[in-house]
Amino acid sequence: MNWDIFCKVIDHYGDAGVCWRLARQLAREHGQAVRLWIDTPETLAPLIANSATLGIDIRRWAEHAPLPDFAPIADVIVEAFACNLPDNLVAAMAACKNPPCWINLEYLGLEDWVETCHPLPSPHPRHPRLKKYFFFPGFTPKTGGLLREDNLFACQQAFLATRSDTEKPLDISFFCYDTAPLVPLLRAWTEDAQPLRVLVAPGKAQETLSTAWKTQPHQGKLHLVAAPFVAQDAYDERLWSCDLNFVRGEDSFVRAQWAGKPFVWQPYPQTGGAHAEKLAAFLVRFTATLPAAESALLTHFWHAWNGLEAPETLTRLWPDFRAALPVFRRHAEHWRDTLAQQEDLARKLLHFCRKQV
């Protein structure tokens, strides 16, 4: 089938990253013809780096402007994360003898209600022949699943087979929003008697950490590394190689889970506390099979990292959190393997759209 995927970049590279992963997987693994419409194509450049574009047609668009040269109408139209399709495209879709399958690819669904809304149709108010289906990525079989390439774990095993088991510092990959309480975490790290090497992602994470670092009286055995921006496959390798991964948003959050390593998540901060609800919903699922002590430890640490408990909790809990990393590692591997038994998002989406076209 022919696919048009529309992406409006809001959260830095997160929206573009998800759309590129989906486009790449549809083209590479399922032989689909994909046009990726993105309002800032330059955002994609560092994500795909030297990767072949697999024949994916990348085009620029503006959300509220007429869309030029979109013929032919694709079999599937995907508007990612509730961006608004141009009116002239919607009118052309409605004029088709067989209208395309119109998908609203939603943000990652964590709450229980998502299962009841996936993949419900919504008729267009002006064009009743058009139906928009709300497709929710998620963690259960009754949702749209998660993006996961067919060769992901084979690549992971091949990469890890090249790694040395010689003694090394605790490696931490670090990616956060600028609202994270960095000072108490840095205090804990500088007081740690064991060597720590923190690979800090470029952008706000490096800027925020650099500012917080100025408040620390000494460095101890902490080594901060300004990590370069890398393409998606290389970022996966960074997550696989580290002992602990701090991640944010959706894309790095999901990739950290496929890495099978302990991680700390910072959801995108939202007004009204919606991010706290998402965090709570995920923690209920994620900690269900953890021993009680480790479950409580992880929950309090994540809460403090997201401003739901006193920031100083991070300093107090870090020694116990670090000591529990072997338990968290085994749990992360089990969680990954359990999730991997479900069908991935691209395949679920493909099967659904074939039934509608």
GINOR-V968692 format. One record per run of one state. SS is the DSSP state (A for helix, B for strand, O for the rest). FROM is the first residue (numbers start at 1). TO is the last residue. Records with the same first field share a line. If there is no record, write none. Layout:
BEGIN
SS = FROM-TO, FROM-TO
END
This chain:
BEGIN
O = 1-1, 8-13, 31-32, 39-41, 49-56, 61-75, 81-86, 95-100, 106-113, 118-120, 124-130, 136-151, 162-169, 175-181, 192-195, 201-203, 214-221, 227-231, 242-243, 249-250, 260-261, 267-270, 287-291, 306-311, 324-324, 340-344, 357-357
B = 2-7, 33-38, 57-60, 76-80, 101-105, 121-123, 131-135, 170-174, 196-200, 222-226, 244-248, 262-266
A = 14-30, 42-48, 87-94, 114-117, 152-161, 182-191, 204-213, 232-241, 251-259, 271-286, 292-305, 312-323, 325-339, 345-356
END
